[in-house]
Amino acid sequence: MIAIQALRNPVTQASGFNMIYDFQDAGFRYIKYGTPKNLFLLHHVSFEAMPAKYVGYHLVNINVIGNMLVTISRPFLPKFIEHIVSMNVYT
């Protein structure tokens, strides 16, 4: 209900969303969920199904494997996604 209200808010529609993903306790056991089908569903919901404007993605507390995967995939991302994704590693 709160997410629907945030989508209807004119200020949010004009300024957009900043998405924050916290990978504090994400270890090797969660890598099995990173299948191509799940990544496609995440992309489909994020960019095609949900009528929202995304200003930035902040990836916080990424482990070594996640940092390596993001670094490897960054050259293959579209330019607009490459500019809005930022990583913050806190130890």
Biopython code that builds the backbone (N, CA, C, O; Angstrom):
import numpy as np
from Bio.PDB.StructureBuilder import StructureBuilder

atoms = [
    (1, "MET", "N", (0.817, -1.185, 0.000)),
    (1, "MET", "CA", (0.000, 0.000, 0.000)),
    (1, "MET", "C", (0.866, 1.257, 0.000)),
    (1, "MET", "O", (0.562, 2.229, -0.691)),
    (2, "ILE", "N", (1.940, 1.230, 0.775)),
    (2, "ILE", "CA", (2.816, 2.398, 0.840)),
    (2, "ILE", "C", (3.528, 2.601, -0.485)),
    (2, "ILE", "O", (3.721, 3.738, -0.916)),
    (3, "ALA", "N", (3.925, 1.504, -1.144)),
    (3, "ALA", "CA", (4.615, 1.621, -2.433)),
    (3, "ALA", "C", (3.700, 2.220, -3.489)),
    (3, "ALA", "O", (4.157, 2.996, -4.329)),
    (4, "ILE", "N", (2.425, 1.878, -3.463)),
    (4, "ILE", "CA", (1.483, 2.438, -4.427)),
    (4, "ILE", "C", (1.310, 3.931, -4.182)),
    (4, "ILE", "O", (1.250, 4.707, -5.135)),
    (5, "GLN", "N", (1.230, 4.341, -2.932)),
    (5, "GLN", "CA", (1.107, 5.764, -2.624)),
    (5, "GLN", "C", (2.353, 6.526, -3.055)),
    (5, "GLN", "O", (2.249, 7.656, -3.532)),
    (6, "ALA", "N", (3.520, 5.930, -2.896)),
    (6, "ALA", "CA", (4.752, 6.589, -3.339)),
    (6, "ALA", "C", (4.771, 6.754, -4.850)),
    (6, "ALA", "O", (5.307, 7.742, -5.351)),
    (7, "LEU", "N", (4.200, 5.811, -5.583)),
    (7, "LEU", "CA", (4.130, 5.940, -7.040)),
    (7, "LEU", "C", (3.161, 7.031, -7.465)),
    (7, "LEU", "O", (3.367, 7.667, -8.498)),
    (8, "ARG", "N", (2.111, 7.258, -6.690)),
    (8, "ARG", "CA", (1.108, 8.267, -7.035)),
    (8, "ARG", "C", (1.526, 9.683, -6.664)),
    (8, "ARG", "O", (0.961, 10.650, -7.175)),
    (9, "ASN", "N", (2.502, 9.812, -5.788)),
    (9, "ASN", "CA", (2.943, 11.121, -5.329)),
    (9, "ASN", "C", (3.595, 11.888, -6.483)),
    (9, "ASN", "O", (4.545, 11.380, -7.080)),
    (10, "PRO", "N", (3.114, 13.101, -6.821)),
    (10, "PRO", "CA", (3.687, 13.853, -7.942)),
    (10, "PRO", "C", (5.153, 14.233, -7.739)),
    (10, "PRO", "O", (5.909, 14.308, -8.708)),
    (11, "VAL", "N", (5.560, 14.471, -6.499)),
    (11, "VAL", "CA", (6.958, 14.818, -6.238)),
    (11, "VAL", "C", (7.860, 13.625, -6.545)),
    (11, "VAL", "O", (8.933, 13.789, -7.127)),
    (12, "THR", "N", (7.430, 12.435, -6.157)),
    (12, "THR", "CA", (8.212, 11.235, -6.446)),
    (12, "THR", "C", (8.255, 10.962, -7.938)),
    (12, "THR", "O", (9.285, 10.530, -8.457)),
    (13, "GLN", "N", (7.162, 11.205, -8.633)),
    (13, "GLN", "CA", (7.140, 10.986, -10.073)),
    (13, "GLN", "C", (8.101, 11.921, -10.786)),
    (13, "GLN", "O", (8.694, 11.543, -11.797)),
    (14, "ALA", "N", (8.262, 13.120, -10.282)),
    (14, "ALA", "CA", (9.166, 14.081, -10.917)),
    (14, "ALA", "C", (10.623, 13.834, -10.552)),
    (14, "ALA", "O", (11.501, 13.928, -11.409)),
    (15, "SER", "N", (10.887, 13.518, -9.284)),
    (15, "SER", "CA", (12.280, 13.389, -8.850)),
    (15, "SER", "C", (12.815, 11.967, -8.972)),
    (15, "SER", "O", (14.007, 11.806, -9.232)),
    (16, "GLY", "N", (12.011, 10.937, -8.801)),
    (16, "GLY", "CA", (12.435, 9.557, -8.966)),
    (16, "GLY", "C", (12.803, 8.881, -7.659)),
    (16, "GLY", "O", (12.744, 9.481, -6.586)),
    (17, "PHE", "N", (13.183, 7.617, -7.778)),
    (17, "PHE", "CA", (13.538, 6.776, -6.637)),
    (17, "PHE", "C", (15.042, 6.559, -6.587)),
    (17, "PHE", "O", (15.697, 6.456, -7.624)),
    (18, "ASN", "N", (15.581, 6.491, -5.384)),
    (18, "ASN", "CA", (16.938, 6.009, -5.138)),
    (18, "ASN", "C", (16.798, 4.658, -4.461)),
    (18, "ASN", "O", (16.286, 4.569, -3.345)),
    (19, "MET", "N", (17.246, 3.615, -5.125)),
    (19, "MET", "CA", (17.141, 2.265, -4.588)),
    (19, "MET", "C", (18.425, 1.930, -3.839)),
    (19, "MET", "O", (19.522, 2.130, -4.360)),
    (20, "ILE", "N", (18.289, 1.418, -2.614)),
    (20, "ILE", "CA", (19.436, 1.039, -1.796)),
    (20, "ILE", "C", (19.327, -0.456, -1.501)),
    (20, "ILE", "O", (18.365, -0.911, -0.882)),
    (21, "TYR", "N", (20.318, -1.202, -1.949)),
    (21, "TYR", "CA", (20.397, -2.636, -1.687)),
    (21, "TYR", "C", (21.516, -2.876, -0.691)),
    (21, "TYR", "O", (22.674, -2.554, -0.958)),
    (22, "ASP", "N", (21.169, -3.446, 0.465)),
    (22, "ASP", "CA", (22.156, -3.720, 1.506)),
    (22, "ASP", "C", (22.487, -5.210, 1.486)),
    (22, "ASP", "O", (21.612, -6.049, 1.698)),
    (23, "PHE", "N", (23.741, -5.529, 1.233)),
    (23, "PHE", "CA", (24.207, -6.907, 1.167)),
    (23, "PHE", "C", (25.002, -7.272, 2.411)),
    (23, "PHE", "O", (26.027, -7.946, 2.313)),
    (24, "GLN", "N", (24.545, -6.840, 3.572)),
    (24, "GLN", "CA", (25.260, -7.051, 4.835)),
    (24, "GLN", "C", (25.485, -8.533, 5.123)),
    (24, "GLN", "O", (26.620, -8.938, 5.376)),
    (25, "ASP", "N", (24.450, -9.337, 5.090)),
    (25, "ASP", "CA", (24.565, -10.752, 5.438)),
    (25, "ASP", "C", (24.464, -11.665, 4.224)),
    (25, "ASP", "O", (24.249, -12.868, 4.376)),
    (26, "ALA", "N", (24.614, -11.124, 3.038)),
    (26, "ALA", "CA", (24.526, -11.932, 1.821)),
    (26, "ALA", "C", (25.856, -12.630, 1.582)),
    (26, "ALA", "O", (26.856, -11.992, 1.254)),
    (27, "GLY", "N", (25.857, -13.919, 1.747)),
    (27, "GLY", "CA", (27.078, -14.695, 1.562)),
    (27, "GLY", "C", (26.969, -15.593, 0.346)),
    (27, "GLY", "O", (26.200, -15.330, -0.579)),
    (28, "PHE", "N", (27.747, -16.648, 0.367)),
    (28, "PHE", "CA", (27.770, -17.578, -0.753)),
    (28, "PHE", "C", (26.454, -18.334, -0.911)),
    (28, "PHE", "O", (26.133, -18.788, -2.009)),
    (29, "ARG", "N", (25.690, -18.475, 0.171)),
    (29, "ARG", "CA", (24.451, -19.240, 0.078)),
    (29, "ARG", "C", (23.399, -18.540, -0.775)),
    (29, "ARG", "O", (22.450, -19.185, -1.219)),
    (30, "TYR", "N", (23.540, -17.248, -1.015)),
    (30, "TYR", "CA", (22.572, -16.514, -1.831)),
    (30, "TYR", "C", (22.963, -16.447, -3.296)),
    (30, "TYR", "O", (22.176, -15.968, -4.113)),
    (31, "ILE", "N", (24.147, -16.907, -3.653)),
    (31, "ILE", "CA", (24.574, -16.880, -5.052)),
    (31, "ILE", "C", (23.704, -17.803, -5.899)),
    (31, "ILE", "O", (23.515, -17.551, -7.089)),
    (32, "LYS", "N", (23.172, -18.867, -5.302)),
    (32, "LYS", "CA", (22.343, -19.803, -6.064)),
    (32, "LYS", "C", (21.050, -19.154, -6.563)),
    (32, "LYS", "O", (20.422, -19.677, -7.482)),
    (33, "TYR", "N", (20.644, -18.035, -5.981)),
    (33, "TYR", "CA", (19.448, -17.339, -6.434)),
    (33, "TYR", "C", (19.731, -16.367, -7.574)),
    (33, "TYR", "O", (18.799, -15.781, -8.126)),
    (34, "GLY", "N", (20.976, -16.189, -7.929)),
    (34, "GLY", "CA", (21.347, -15.282, -9.018)),
    (34, "GLY", "C", (21.317, -15.964, -10.369)),
    (34, "GLY", "O", (22.228, -15.777, -11.176)),
    (35, "THR", "N", (20.287, -16.750, -10.630)),
    (35, "THR", "CA", (20.168, -17.444, -11.911)),
    (35, "THR", "C", (19.766, -16.453, -12.994)),
    (35, "THR", "O", (19.230, -15.389, -12.685)),
    (36, "PRO", "N", (20.013, -16.782, -14.253)),
    (36, "PRO", "CA", (19.596, -15.874, -15.331)),
    (36, "PRO", "C", (18.096, -15.576, -15.320)),
    (36, "PRO", "O", (17.687, -14.457, -15.632)),
    (37, "LYS", "N", (17.273, -16.565, -14.964)),
    (37, "LYS", "CA", (15.828, -16.332, -14.920)),
    (37, "LYS", "C", (15.467, -15.318, -13.835)),
    (37, "LYS", "O", (14.661, -14.419, -14.076)),
    (38, "ASN", "N", (16.053, -15.451, -12.643)),
    (38, "ASN", "CA", (15.768, -14.505, -11.562)),
    (38, "ASN", "C", (16.282, -13.109, -11.888)),
    (38, "ASN", "O", (15.623, -12.117, -11.575)),
    (39, "LEU", "N", (17.448, -13.022, -12.512)),
    (39, "LEU", "CA", (17.967, -11.712, -12.903)),
    (39, "LEU", "C", (17.098, -11.077, -13.974)),
    (39, "LEU", "O", (16.901, -9.862, -13.967)),
    (40, "PHE", "N", (16.570, -11.889, -14.906)),
    (40, "PHE", "CA", (15.653, -11.367, -15.915)),
    (40, "PHE", "C", (14.373, -10.854, -15.267)),
    (40, "PHE", "O", (13.873, -9.794, -15.643)),
    (41, "LEU", "N", (13.835, -11.593, -14.294)),
    (41, "LEU", "CA", (12.625, -11.145, -13.604)),
    (41, "LEU", "C", (12.866, -9.850, -12.836)),
    (41, "LEU", "O", (12.007, -8.968, -12.820)),
    (42, "LEU", "N", (14.021, -9.731, -12.203)),
    (42, "LEU", "CA", (14.364, -8.497, -11.500)),
    (42, "LEU", "C", (14.439, -7.328, -12.474)),
    (42, "LEU", "O", (13.940, -6.241, -12.182)),
    (43, "HIS", "N", (15.057, -7.547, -13.622)),
    (43, "HIS", "CA", (15.145, -6.499, -14.641)),
    (43, "HIS", "C", (13.762, -6.147, -15.173)),
    (43, "HIS", "O", (13.447, -4.969, -15.340)),
    (44, "HIS", "N", (12.937, -7.150, -15.441)),
    (44, "HIS", "CA", (11.610, -6.909, -16.003)),
    (44, "HIS", "C", (10.737, -6.105, -15.042)),
    (44, "HIS", "O", (10.064, -5.162, -15.457)),
    (45, "VAL", "N", (10.746, -6.471, -13.773)),
    (45, "VAL", "CA", (9.938, -5.742, -12.792)),
    (45, "VAL", "C", (10.488, -4.338, -12.582)),
    (45, "VAL", "O", (9.719, -3.383, -12.468)),
    (46, "SER", "N", (11.805, -4.201, -12.530)),
    (46, "SER", "CA", (12.409, -2.902, -12.231)),
    (46, "SER", "C", (12.240, -1.892, -13.355)),
    (46, "SER", "O", (11.971, -0.719, -13.093)),
    (47, "PHE", "N", (12.391, -2.324, -14.596)),
    (47, "PHE", "CA", (12.443, -1.358, -15.687)),
    (47, "PHE", "C", (11.237, -1.375, -16.609)),
    (47, "PHE", "O", (10.964, -0.371, -17.266)),
    (48, "GLU", "N", (10.505, -2.485, -16.680)),
    (48, "GLU", "CA", (9.418, -2.571, -17.640)),
    (48, "GLU", "C", (8.037, -2.613, -16.999)),
    (48, "GLU", "O", (7.095, -2.032, -17.540)),
    (49, "ALA", "N", (7.892, -3.286, -15.858)),
    (49, "ALA", "CA", (6.572, -3.474, -15.272)),
    (49, "ALA", "C", (6.181, -2.367, -14.299)),
    (49, "ALA", "O", (4.998, -2.044, -14.184)),
    (50, "MET", "N", (7.136, -1.788, -13.606)),
    (50, "MET", "CA", (6.838, -0.778, -12.595)),
    (50, "MET", "C", (7.020, 0.615, -13.188)),
    (50, "MET", "O", (8.123, 0.967, -13.608)),
    (51, "PRO", "N", (5.965, 1.401, -13.226)),
    (51, "PRO", "CA", (6.052, 2.723, -13.870)),
    (51, "PRO", "C", (6.718, 3.758, -12.965)),
    (51, "PRO", "O", (6.047, 4.603, -12.373)),
    (52, "ALA", "N", (8.023, 3.682, -12.867)),
    (52, "ALA", "CA", (8.742, 4.593, -11.981)),
    (52, "ALA", "C", (10.016, 5.072, -12.651)),
    (52, "ALA", "O", (10.518, 4.460, -13.594)),
    (53, "LYS", "N", (10.521, 6.173, -12.142)),
    (53, "LYS", "CA", (11.789, 6.728, -12.606)),
    (53, "LYS", "C", (12.833, 6.424, -11.533)),
    (53, "LYS", "O", (12.655, 6.776, -10.367)),
    (54, "TYR", "N", (13.920, 5.768, -11.936)),
    (54, "TYR", "CA", (14.977, 5.401, -10.999)),
    (54, "TYR", "C", (16.161, 6.330, -11.194)),
    (54, "TYR", "O", (16.741, 6.393, -12.278)),
    (55, "VAL", "N", (16.514, 7.043, -10.148)),
    (55, "VAL", "CA", (17.607, 8.010, -10.208)),
    (55, "VAL", "C", (18.937, 7.338, -9.915)),
    (55, "VAL", "O", (19.950, 7.678, -10.525)),
    (56, "GLY", "N", (18.947, 6.387, -8.987)),
    (56, "GLY", "CA", (20.203, 5.747, -8.641)),
    (56, "GLY", "C", (20.016, 4.438, -7.921)),
    (56, "GLY", "O", (19.011, 4.214, -7.246)),
    (57, "TYR", "N", (21.000, 3.578, -8.073)),
    (57, "TYR", "CA", (21.072, 2.319, -7.347)),
    (57, "TYR", "C", (22.326, 2.363, -6.503)),
    (57, "TYR", "O", (23.418, 2.606, -7.017)),
    (58, "HIS", "N", (22.179, 2.131, -5.220)),
    (58, "HIS", "CA", (23.320, 2.131, -4.311)),
    (58, "HIS", "C", (23.464, 0.722, -3.752)),
    (58, "HIS", "O", (22.562, 0.217, -3.083)),
    (59, "LEU", "N", (24.587, 0.098, -4.025)),
    (59, "LEU", "CA", (24.880, -1.243, -3.531)),
    (59, "LEU", "C", (25.801, -1.098, -2.333)),
    (59, "LEU", "O", (26.948, -0.673, -2.475)),
    (60, "VAL", "N", (25.304, -1.449, -1.151)),
    (60, "VAL", "CA", (26.019, -1.205, 0.096)),
    (60, "VAL", "C", (26.459, -2.539, 0.699)),
    (60, "VAL", "O", (25.738, -3.533, 0.623)),
    (61, "ASN", "N", (27.652, -2.548, 1.300)),
    (61, "ASN", "CA", (28.213, -3.711, 1.998)),
    (61, "ASN", "C", (28.350, -4.931, 1.092)),
    (61, "ASN", "O", (27.927, -6.028, 1.457)),
    (62, "ILE", "N", (28.928, -4.746, -0.064)),
    (62, "ILE", "CA", (29.117, -5.844, -1.008)),
    (62, "ILE", "C", (30.349, -6.649, -0.598)),
    (62, "ILE", "O", (31.379, -6.087, -0.226)),
    (63, "ASN", "N", (30.224, -7.979, -0.674)),
    (63, "ASN", "CA", (31.383, -8.816, -0.376)),
    (63, "ASN", "C", (32.302, -8.883, -1.600)),
    (63, "ASN", "O", (32.034, -8.235, -2.612)),
    (64, "VAL", "N", (33.367, -9.651, -1.512)),
    (64, "VAL", "CA", (34.376, -9.707, -2.574)),
    (64, "VAL", "C", (33.791, -10.274, -3.863)),
    (64, "VAL", "O", (34.068, -9.761, -4.947)),
    (65, "ILE", "N", (32.989, -11.323, -3.754)),
    (65, "ILE", "CA", (32.400, -11.948, -4.938)),
    (65, "ILE", "C", (31.430, -10.989, -5.620)),
    (65, "ILE", "O", (31.464, -10.846, -6.842)),
    (66, "GLY", "N", (30.573, -10.337, -4.857)),
    (66, "GLY", "CA", (29.636, -9.379, -5.435)),
    (66, "GLY", "C", (30.334, -8.208, -6.080)),
    (66, "GLY", "O", (29.919, -7.743, -7.142)),
    (67, "ASN", "N", (31.392, -7.725, -5.452)),
    (67, "ASN", "CA", (32.167, -6.627, -6.021)),
    (67, "ASN", "C", (32.787, -7.047, -7.347)),
    (67, "ASN", "O", (32.800, -6.272, -8.303)),
    (68, "MET", "N", (33.300, -8.272, -7.407)),
    (68, "MET", "CA", (33.898, -8.771, -8.637)),
    (68, "MET", "C", (32.843, -8.938, -9.734)),
    (68, "MET", "O", (33.103, -8.604, -10.890)),
    (69, "LEU", "N", (31.657, -9.449, -9.389)),
    (69, "LEU", "CA", (30.601, -9.625, -10.380)),
    (69, "LEU", "C", (30.112, -8.296, -10.942)),
    (69, "LEU", "O", (29.872, -8.179, -12.144)),
    (70, "VAL", "N", (29.964, -7.301, -10.084)),
    (70, "VAL", "CA", (29.533, -5.984, -10.561)),
    (70, "VAL", "C", (30.605, -5.357, -11.438)),
    (70, "VAL", "O", (30.283, -4.736, -12.451)),
    (71, "THR", "N", (31.868, -5.505, -11.069)),
    (71, "THR", "CA", (32.962, -4.948, -11.864)),
    (71, "THR", "C", (33.049, -5.619, -13.229)),
    (71, "THR", "O", (33.300, -4.951, -14.232)),
    (72, "ILE", "N", (32.843, -6.937, -13.276)),
    (72, "ILE", "CA", (32.884, -7.649, -14.555)),
    (72, "ILE", "C", (31.700, -7.282, -15.432)),
    (72, "ILE", "O", (31.862, -7.134, -16.643)),
    (73, "SER", "N", (30.512, -7.130, -14.856)),
    (73, "SER", "CA", (29.318, -6.854, -15.655)),
    (73, "SER", "C", (29.165, -5.389, -16.039)),
    (73, "SER", "O", (28.375, -5.080, -16.931)),
    (74, "ARG", "N", (29.884, -4.485, -15.405)),
    (74, "ARG", "CA", (29.730, -3.056, -15.672)),
    (74, "ARG", "C", (29.971, -2.670, -17.140)),
    (74, "ARG", "O", (29.214, -1.844, -17.651)),
    (75, "PRO", "N", (30.968, -3.208, -17.850)),
    (75, "PRO", "CA", (31.145, -2.821, -19.258)),
    (75, "PRO", "C", (30.009, -3.273, -20.172)),
    (75, "PRO", "O", (29.825, -2.705, -21.248)),
    (76, "PHE", "N", (29.250, -4.278, -19.765)),
    (76, "PHE", "CA", (28.174, -4.800, -20.597)),
    (76, "PHE", "C", (26.827, -4.142, -20.316)),
    (76, "PHE", "O", (25.854, -4.399, -21.024)),
    (77, "LEU", "N", (26.763, -3.306, -19.302)),
    (77, "LEU", "CA", (25.516, -2.624, -18.961)),
    (77, "LEU", "C", (25.268, -1.466, -19.915)),
    (77, "LEU", "O", (26.218, -0.883, -20.439)),
    (78, "PRO", "N", (24.001, -1.123, -20.150)),
    (78, "PRO", "CA", (23.727, 0.084, -20.929)),
    (78, "PRO", "C", (24.284, 1.315, -20.221)),
    (78, "PRO", "O", (24.455, 1.312, -19.002)),
    (79, "LYS", "N", (24.560, 2.346, -20.976)),
    (79, "LYS", "CA", (25.227, 3.534, -20.429)),
    (79, "LYS", "C", (24.419, 4.191, -19.315)),
    (79, "LYS", "O", (24.998, 4.645, -18.328)),
    (80, "PHE", "N", (23.086, 4.253, -19.451)),
    (80, "PHE", "CA", (22.298, 4.928, -18.421)),
    (80, "PHE", "C", (22.322, 4.151, -17.112)),
    (80, "PHE", "O", (22.260, 4.763, -16.046)),
    (81, "ILE", "N", (22.409, 2.829, -17.154)),
    (81, "ILE", "CA", (22.501, 2.045, -15.924)),
    (81, "ILE", "C", (23.899, 2.141, -15.341)),
    (81, "ILE", "O", (24.067, 2.187, -14.123)),
    (82, "GLU", "N", (24.902, 2.172, -16.207)),
    (82, "GLU", "CA", (26.285, 2.258, -15.738)),
    (82, "GLU", "C", (26.525, 3.531, -14.935)),
    (82, "GLU", "O", (27.334, 3.533, -14.007)),
    (83, "HIS", "N", (25.835, 4.606, -15.280)),
    (83, "HIS", "CA", (26.038, 5.879, -14.590)),
    (83, "HIS", "C", (25.247, 5.998, -13.288)),
    (83, "HIS", "O", (25.615, 6.786, -12.417)),
    (84, "ILE", "N", (24.168, 5.227, -13.142)),
    (84, "ILE", "CA", (23.358, 5.391, -11.936)),
    (84, "ILE", "C", (23.659, 4.348, -10.864)),
    (84, "ILE", "O", (23.125, 4.446, -9.759)),
    (85, "VAL", "N", (24.498, 3.350, -11.155)),
    (85, "VAL", "CA", (24.852, 2.335, -10.162)),
    (85, "VAL", "C", (26.111, 2.772, -9.436)),
    (85, "VAL", "O", (27.129, 3.066, -10.063)),
    (86, "SER", "N", (26.039, 2.815, -8.109)),
    (86, "SER", "CA", (27.228, 3.134, -7.321)),
    (86, "SER", "C", (27.384, 2.087, -6.224)),
    (86, "SER", "O", (26.401, 1.588, -5.677)),
    (87, "MET", "N", (28.633, 1.767, -5.914)),
    (87, "MET", "CA", (28.929, 0.767, -4.893)),
    (87, "MET", "C", (29.585, 1.443, -3.705)),
    (87, "MET", "O", (30.470, 2.284, -3.862)),
    (88, "ASN", "N", (29.141, 1.067, -2.514)),
    (88, "ASN", "CA", (29.728, 1.549, -1.271)),
    (88, "ASN", "C", (30.116, 0.338, -0.447)),
    (88, "ASN", "O", (29.254, -0.435, -0.030)),
    (89, "VAL", "N", (31.404, 0.167, -0.211)),
    (89, "VAL", "CA", (31.895, -0.981, 0.544)),
    (89, "VAL", "C", (32.319, -0.493, 1.920)),
    (89, "VAL", "O", (33.248, 0.305, 2.050)),
    (90, "TYR", "N", (31.623, -0.984, 2.952)),
    (90, "TYR", "CA", (31.957, -0.641, 4.329)),
    (90, "TYR", "C", (32.433, -1.898, 5.029)),
    (90, "TYR", "O", (31.789, -2.943, 4.937)),
    (91, "THR", "N", (33.544, -1.809, 5.722)),
    (91, "THR", "CA", (34.037, -2.977, 6.453)),
    (91, "THR", "C", (34.101, -2.682, 7.932)),
    (91, "THR", "O", (34.493, -3.545, 8.718)),
]
sb = StructureBuilder()
sb.init_structure("model")
sb.init_model(0)
sb.init_chain("A")
sb.init_seg("    ")
for serial, (resi, resn, name, xyz) in enumerate(atoms, 1):
    if name == "N":
        sb.init_residue(resn, " ", resi, " ")
    sb.init_atom(name, np.array(xyz, "f"), 0.0, 1.0, " ", f" {name:<3s}", serial, name[0])
structure = sb.get_structure()
